[in-house]
Amino acid sequence: MTMQVNVSAKGSAMGPALWRNRALITLVALHFAAVYAICAFLGRDFGSGTASTLINLLKLQVPLFLIVLFFWRFGWMIVKVRPRRPIQWFLNDLKEIVFDRERVFCGAFAFLAMCIFAGSFTVAKDLIPVIHPFSWDETFAAWDRTLHFGHDPWRVIWPMTGTPIITTAINAAYHLWLIVAYFLIFVACFNASKHNKHRTYLLADVTCWIIAGNILATIFSSVGPVYYEAMGYGRDFQPLMDKLYAFNEISPVWALSVQEMLIDGYMNDGPVKGISAMPSMHVASTVMMTLYAFSVSRIWGWVMTAFTAVILVGSVQLGWHYAIDGYVSIVVALGCYWVARKVVTALSRAEEAA
């Protein structure tokens, strides 16, 4: 079968592109089917306002990604290649990339799979309180204090990061996370035909979002410190929220408006309502991005390591998560990446053997 697919690649790139993405497409299809079945069983609509919002944001960012990659390639030519005829070399390089049918088809199928997954994931996330009402917050808050010698983690980091300007900077990084995640997924999709590290990242990312963001998030259903009082657990974290609102009067804390939107959506069945604390997908996905960055460049790997540290601190400082949410996320992300690398390596060896 594999030999037939490889032979047909001379006439069409679609078959080999589908075959190369078979693990990713299969996983996305199974997840989509499972979430659809759960919705049917619960009598819920298969849809999420969050999904349409995320897809619309992605549409706006794709042109920006293309511009960035255009100049990135141009810089690569100037710094690394240094051809005698730079304009001719650059035009030929762009032509080679654009007309590489294997890259285009493989990237298109991978990108479509990731978009479909974003939809089914957000539907599953909206179902968390329906399947398992929020109930773990008091436990996680207590565990946090135990791990940090009787103190809430935000109080531990506050002497170092508790100023309006630093909080705004951390919040900016926290929002930048989505753009970085989209960009790396875009890059990985359209390089998946070239090297296993790109396929590994995509498969690991989807696996992590399913295991951590859907399964574990449902089992350990929780809302996080920001909604601790709103859910009737007490005012333990109200001092943190009061400080954030006070900082917002001096320097913007954009997380507050997002938090208000999510709780309003949850309380009033609005279109955007995906509340979930354990584990932190900001942290988990950033760890995944860091591992991917290290597979490309050690320098970029260390840059992403620093970014991961900021995201971990931000998840606590902005009230989104308990520190233990981030710690668990790191472990899960490392495990998912390890498994994905094993799977992709095995598939690649099978392809070579055939």
C-alpha positions as CSV (number, residue, x, y, z in Angstrom):
1,M,0.0,0.0,0.0
2,T,2.8,2.4,1.0
3,M,4.6,1.8,-2.3
4,Q,1.5,2.6,-4.3
5,V,1.1,5.9,-2.4
6,N,4.7,6.8,-3.1
7,V,4.5,6.0,-6.8
8,S,1.3,8.0,-7.2
9,A,3.1,11.0,-5.6
10,K,4.6,11.7,-9.1
11,G,1.1,12.5,-10.4
12,S,-0.4,14.0,-7.3
13,A,0.8,15.3,-3.9
14,M,-2.5,14.8,-2.2
15,G,-2.1,11.1,-1.4
16,P,1.4,11.3,0.1
17,A,0.3,14.5,2.0
18,L,-2.6,12.6,3.6
19,W,-0.4,9.6,4.3
20,R,2.3,11.7,6.0
21,N,-0.3,13.4,8.2
22,R,-2.1,10.1,9.0
23,A,-1.3,10.1,12.7
24,L,-2.4,13.7,13.2
25,I,-5.5,13.4,11.0
26,T,-6.5,10.1,12.7
27,L,-6.2,11.6,16.2
28,V,-8.2,14.7,15.2
29,A,-10.9,12.6,13.6
30,L,-11.2,10.4,16.7
31,H,-11.4,13.4,19.0
32,F,-14.0,15.0,16.8
33,A,-16.1,11.9,16.7
34,A,-15.8,11.4,20.5
35,V,-16.9,15.0,21.3
36,Y,-19.7,14.8,18.8
37,A,-20.9,11.6,20.4
38,I,-20.8,13.1,23.9
39,C,-22.8,16.1,22.7
40,A,-25.4,13.8,21.2
41,F,-25.6,11.7,24.4
42,L,-26.0,14.8,26.5
43,G,-28.4,16.5,24.1
44,R,-26.1,19.5,23.6
45,D,-25.5,21.4,20.4
46,F,-22.1,20.6,18.8
47,G,-20.8,24.2,18.7
48,S,-18.9,26.8,20.6
49,G,-18.6,30.6,20.4
50,T,-15.0,30.3,21.4
51,A,-14.2,28.2,18.4
52,S,-15.4,30.8,15.9
53,T,-13.5,33.5,17.8
54,L,-10.3,31.6,17.7
55,I,-10.7,30.8,14.0
56,N,-11.4,34.4,13.1
57,L,-8.3,35.5,15.0
58,L,-6.3,33.0,13.1
59,K,-7.6,34.3,9.8
60,L,-6.5,37.8,10.7
61,Q,-3.0,36.5,11.7
62,V,-2.1,34.3,8.7
63,P,-1.2,37.3,6.4
64,L,1.0,38.6,9.2
65,F,2.7,35.2,9.5
66,L,3.4,35.2,5.7
67,I,5.0,38.6,5.9
68,V,7.1,37.6,8.9
69,L,8.3,34.4,7.1
70,F,9.0,36.4,3.9
71,F,11.4,38.8,5.8
72,W,12.7,35.9,7.8
73,R,13.8,34.1,4.6
74,F,15.2,37.3,3.2
75,G,17.3,37.7,6.4
76,W,18.4,34.1,6.2
77,M,19.7,34.8,2.6
78,I,21.5,38.0,3.7
79,V,23.2,36.5,6.8
80,K,23.7,32.8,5.9
81,V,23.6,32.3,2.2
82,R,25.1,35.5,0.8
83,P,24.5,34.7,-2.9
84,R,26.2,36.6,-5.7
85,R,22.8,37.5,-7.2
86,P,20.5,38.0,-4.1
87,I,17.4,39.1,-6.0
88,Q,17.6,36.2,-8.4
89,W,18.3,33.7,-5.6
90,F,15.5,35.1,-3.5
91,L,12.9,34.9,-6.3
92,N,14.0,31.3,-7.1
93,D,13.8,30.4,-3.5
94,L,10.3,31.8,-3.2
95,K,9.3,30.0,-6.4
96,E,10.7,26.7,-5.1
97,I,8.7,27.0,-1.8
98,V,5.4,28.1,-3.4
99,F,5.5,25.4,-6.1
100,D,6.6,22.6,-3.8
101,R,3.4,20.6,-4.1
102,E,4.3,18.2,-1.3
103,R,4.9,21.0,1.1
104,V,1.8,22.9,0.1
105,F,-0.6,19.9,0.3
106,C,1.0,18.4,3.4
107,G,0.8,21.8,5.1
108,A,-2.8,22.4,4.0
109,F,-4.0,19.1,5.3
110,A,-2.2,19.5,8.6
111,F,-3.4,23.1,9.0
112,L,-7.0,22.1,8.2
113,A,-6.7,19.3,10.8
114,M,-5.5,21.8,13.4
115,C,-8.4,24.1,12.7
116,I,-10.9,21.3,13.0
117,F,-9.3,20.2,16.3
118,A,-9.6,23.8,17.6
119,G,-13.3,23.6,17.1
120,S,-13.9,20.2,18.7
121,F,-11.6,21.1,21.6
122,T,-13.5,24.2,22.5
123,V,-16.8,22.3,22.4
124,A,-15.4,19.7,24.8
125,K,-14.0,22.5,27.1
126,D,-17.5,24.1,27.3
127,L,-18.8,20.7,28.4
128,I,-16.6,20.5,31.5
129,P,-19.0,21.8,34.1
130,V,-21.9,19.9,32.4
131,I,-20.0,16.6,32.8
132,H,-18.3,17.3,36.1
133,P,-19.3,20.5,38.0
134,F,-16.4,22.5,39.4
135,S,-15.3,21.0,42.7
136,W,-11.5,20.9,43.1
137,D,-10.7,24.5,43.9
138,E,-10.5,24.3,47.6
139,T,-8.3,21.2,47.3
140,F,-5.9,22.8,44.9
141,A,-5.7,26.0,47.0
142,A,-4.8,23.9,50.0
143,W,-2.2,21.9,48.1
144,D,-0.7,25.1,46.8
145,R,-0.2,26.4,50.3
146,T,1.3,23.1,51.4
147,L,3.8,23.1,48.5
148,H,4.8,26.7,49.2
149,F,5.3,26.4,53.0
150,G,1.9,27.7,54.1
151,H,1.7,30.7,51.6
152,D,-0.4,31.3,48.5
153,P,2.0,31.3,45.6
154,W,0.9,34.7,44.4
155,R,2.1,36.1,47.8
156,V,5.5,34.4,47.3
157,I,6.1,36.1,43.9
158,W,4.5,39.4,44.7
159,P,7.6,41.0,46.3
160,M,9.4,40.5,42.9
161,T,6.6,41.1,40.4
162,G,3.9,43.0,42.2
163,T,4.1,46.4,40.5
164,P,1.7,47.8,37.9
165,I,4.3,48.0,35.1
166,I,5.6,44.5,35.7
167,T,2.1,43.1,35.8
168,T,1.2,44.8,32.5
169,A,4.4,43.4,30.9
170,I,3.5,39.9,32.2
171,N,0.0,40.3,30.9
172,A,1.3,41.3,27.5
173,A,3.4,38.2,27.4
174,Y,0.4,36.1,28.4
175,H,-1.7,37.5,25.5
176,L,1.3,37.2,23.1
177,W,1.1,33.5,23.9
178,L,-1.8,32.9,21.4
179,I,0.1,34.6,18.5
180,V,3.2,32.6,19.2
181,A,1.2,29.4,19.4
182,Y,-0.6,30.1,16.1
183,F,2.7,31.1,14.4
184,L,4.5,27.9,15.4
185,I,1.6,25.7,14.4
186,F,1.5,27.5,11.0
187,V,5.3,27.0,10.6
188,A,5.1,23.3,11.7
189,C,2.2,22.5,9.4
190,F,4.0,23.8,6.3
191,N,7.2,22.2,7.2
192,A,5.7,18.8,8.2
193,S,6.8,17.3,4.9
194,K,10.4,18.2,5.5
195,H,11.4,16.9,8.9
196,N,10.0,14.7,11.7
197,K,10.4,17.4,14.3
198,H,7.6,19.4,12.8
199,R,5.2,16.4,12.7
200,T,6.3,15.6,16.3
201,Y,5.3,19.0,17.5
202,L,1.9,18.9,15.9
203,L,1.1,15.5,17.1
204,A,2.4,16.3,20.6
205,D,0.4,19.5,20.7
206,V,-2.9,17.9,19.9
207,T,-2.2,15.0,22.3
208,C,-1.5,17.4,25.1
209,W,-4.6,19.5,24.5
210,I,-6.7,16.4,24.5
211,I,-5.2,14.8,27.6
212,A,-4.6,17.9,29.7
213,G,-7.1,20.4,28.3
214,N,-10.1,18.0,27.9
215,I,-9.6,14.8,29.9
216,L,-7.7,16.0,33.0
217,A,-9.5,19.3,33.0
218,T,-12.8,17.5,33.2
219,I,-11.7,15.1,35.9
220,F,-10.2,17.9,38.0
221,S,-12.8,20.4,37.2
222,S,-11.8,23.8,38.7
223,V,-12.2,27.5,38.1
224,G,-9.0,29.0,39.4
225,P,-8.3,31.8,42.0
226,V,-10.0,34.5,39.9
227,Y,-13.4,32.9,40.3
228,Y,-12.9,31.4,43.8
229,E,-15.3,33.8,45.5
230,A,-17.8,33.9,42.6
231,M,-18.2,30.1,43.0
232,G,-18.8,30.4,46.7
233,Y,-15.5,29.1,48.0
234,G,-14.6,32.2,50.1
235,R,-12.6,35.4,49.8
236,D,-9.1,33.8,50.0
237,F,-8.0,35.3,46.7
238,Q,-9.9,38.6,46.8
239,P,-6.8,40.5,47.9
240,L,-5.1,39.4,44.7
241,M,-8.0,40.5,42.6
242,D,-8.3,43.8,44.4
243,K,-4.6,44.5,43.8
244,L,-5.0,43.7,40.1
245,Y,-8.0,46.0,39.7
246,A,-6.0,48.7,41.6
247,F,-3.0,48.2,39.2
248,N,-5.4,48.5,36.2
249,E,-6.1,52.0,37.3
250,I,-2.4,52.8,36.8
251,S,-1.3,50.5,34.0
252,P,-3.6,48.2,31.9
253,V,-4.3,44.6,33.1
254,W,-6.1,43.2,30.1
255,A,-6.8,39.9,31.7
256,L,-9.5,41.4,33.9
257,S,-11.8,42.1,30.9
258,V,-11.3,38.6,29.6
259,Q,-12.0,37.2,33.0
260,E,-15.2,39.2,33.2
261,M,-16.3,38.0,29.8
262,L,-15.8,34.4,30.7
263,I,-17.7,34.5,34.0
264,D,-20.5,36.4,32.3
265,G,-20.6,33.7,29.6
266,Y,-20.7,31.0,32.2
267,M,-23.3,32.6,34.4
268,N,-25.6,33.7,31.5
269,D,-24.9,30.9,29.0
270,G,-23.1,33.3,26.6
271,P,-21.1,32.3,23.5
272,V,-17.7,32.4,25.2
273,K,-17.6,30.5,28.5
274,G,-14.7,28.0,28.6
275,I,-13.6,28.2,32.2
276,S,-11.0,25.7,33.3
277,A,-8.0,25.9,35.7
278,M,-6.4,22.5,36.2
279,P,-4.1,22.0,34.3
280,S,-2.9,25.3,32.8
281,M,-2.9,25.0,29.0
282,H,-1.0,28.2,28.7
283,V,1.9,26.6,30.5
284,A,1.5,23.1,28.9
285,S,1.4,24.5,25.4
286,T,4.3,26.8,26.0
287,V,6.4,23.9,27.3
288,M,5.5,22.2,24.1
289,M,6.6,25.2,22.0
290,T,9.8,25.3,24.0
291,L,10.6,21.7,23.2
292,Y,9.8,22.4,19.5
293,A,12.1,25.5,19.6
294,F,15.0,23.4,21.0
295,S,14.6,20.9,18.1
296,V,15.1,23.8,15.7
297,S,17.6,26.0,17.5
298,R,19.3,26.0,20.9
299,I,19.1,29.8,21.0
300,W,15.4,29.8,20.3
301,G,14.9,27.0,22.8
302,W,16.4,29.2,25.6
303,V,14.3,32.2,24.4
304,M,11.2,30.0,24.7
305,T,12.4,28.7,28.1
306,A,12.4,32.3,29.4
307,F,9.0,32.8,27.9
308,T,7.7,29.7,29.6
309,A,8.9,31.0,32.9
310,V,7.0,34.3,32.4
311,I,3.9,32.4,31.4
312,L,4.1,30.2,34.5
313,V,4.5,33.3,36.7
314,G,1.7,35.1,34.8
315,S,-0.7,32.2,35.3
316,V,-0.5,32.7,39.0
317,Q,0.0,36.5,39.2
318,L,-3.0,37.2,37.0
319,G,-5.3,34.9,39.0
320,W,-5.9,32.4,36.3
321,H,-4.3,29.4,38.0
322,Y,-3.0,27.8,41.1
323,A,0.7,27.1,40.9
324,I,0.0,23.4,41.0
325,D,-1.9,23.8,37.7
326,G,1.3,24.8,36.0
327,Y,3.5,22.1,37.7
328,V,1.1,19.4,36.5
329,S,1.1,20.9,33.0
330,I,4.8,20.7,32.7
331,V,4.9,17.0,33.5
332,V,2.0,16.2,31.1
333,A,3.6,18.3,28.3
334,L,6.9,16.5,28.6
335,G,5.2,13.1,28.6
336,C,3.1,14.0,25.5
337,Y,6.1,15.2,23.6
338,W,8.1,12.1,24.4
339,V,5.2,9.8,23.3
340,A,4.7,11.8,20.1
341,R,8.4,11.6,19.2
342,K,8.3,7.9,19.6
343,V,5.2,7.5,17.5
344,V,6.6,9.8,14.7
345,T,9.9,8.0,14.7
346,A,8.2,4.6,14.4
347,L,6.0,5.8,11.5
348,S,9.0,7.3,9.8
349,R,11.0,4.0,10.1
350,A,8.0,2.2,8.7
351,E,7.8,4.6,5.7
352,E,11.6,4.1,5.0
353,A,11.3,0.3,5.3
354,A,8.5,0.2,2.8
